[in-house]
């Protein structure tokens, strides 16, 4: 099975964009910084659009950027722990270690061996670094975390690090691996993943993380630009078939700025045309159509109203109403005279009046529907009872009942009722006419007066006396 080497990595990178080849160069040399991310974002923008002033040219990764195996990771050696504070009951030190070979720390129980291991597990790397380091149980609570100064050597360079429990440790110190009984328990009793990553795979991971960081930087800049964009651009609406619409729909980093300037230049002819269109749009055709439609509806309503008025208030209609009125008056007088004659011999007043007639008609309905539904009203046979007083009908009472019914059914009474009903019908036909109280329809009539019959313009109060 062939091995993927750094030479293969460089050949593969030739297919990447220039700014990503620069990312690969930087991760091969060292870890990426915030300055690197900002500079790479500028390079990415310059290679995909207008150049950003002050942006360096991208430098692709080459063979000389690949670190020699082992040369970039010098060994780390622990030299001394000193100025120890608040670590169990440990004294301040110093405690020295041999830079080469093996250093053995020994002593009785409670002599401080575990305390030293706790410092090294926190400052270095351990599968089980443990909880917060506690101060001596015999001293007052200091309210501060454990700390110590750690001297160590990286390759030939000696360094010192002020370690503080709970704070981040030094990157070089984190390469020191600490293994004790608690770490062994995790190693043996739990599932553990392989944490070793080949260097070339780590380069791939660093390359991907660097590209994501550049993408995040560019997205942040884009969001800032989106917020600063003029509101008019967001509401810009262009027809897709126009020159401007086609340009905006296909705008890209390759769009020629001269084309944009050409479209944005407005000539005097364009301004005159805009003025003409603005004026035309102010005369809204839709609004005019709605206005004419409303006027047409009013004219149709006016036509229906005038037709009804012409039919109801014509000379023939008024003469017919007057005929009904005279017939009703004559029939009423005749009925009144007949009623007076009928009631002349009555011991009670009001006989034959409207109230008496209502009582008689109620008695008729009661007899024909409930008391004697199969006999003609009034029922005056010997075994019948009076439907009004519920008493047996004697001969004299039977005679009175017959005379009452003859009076009600008399031709004079019938003609009076018929004439009054016809008059009421004619009056109702006039009362249902809805002549508008406002002048809306009349204004429409003035606008189109040729369609209004002449009689509508005469006074409507000339013939209202007989309507009361």
Secondary structure, DSSP 8 states (H G I E B T S, - for coil): -----HHHHHHHHTTS-HHHHHHHHHHHHS---HHHHHHHHHHHHHHTSS--TT--------GGGS--TTTT---EEEEEEEEEESSBT--SEEEE--SSS------STTSSHHHHHHHHHHHSB-TT--S---B-TTS---SS--EEEEEEEETTEEEEEEEETTS---TTGGG-B---HHHHHHHHHS--------HHHHHHHHHHHHHHHHHHHHHHHHHHHHHHS-HHHHT----TTSHHHHHHHT--TT--HHHHHHHH---HHHHHHHHHHHHHHHS-HHHHHHHHHHHHHHHHHHHHHHHHHHHHSSHHHHHHHHHHHHHHHHHHHHHHHHHHHHTTT-SSTTTTSHHHHHHHHHHHHHIIIII-TTS-SS--STT-B-TTT--B--HHHHHHHHHHHHHHTSHHHHHHHHHHHHHHHHHHHHHT----SSSHHHHHHHHTGGGS-GGGGS-TTTT-GGG-
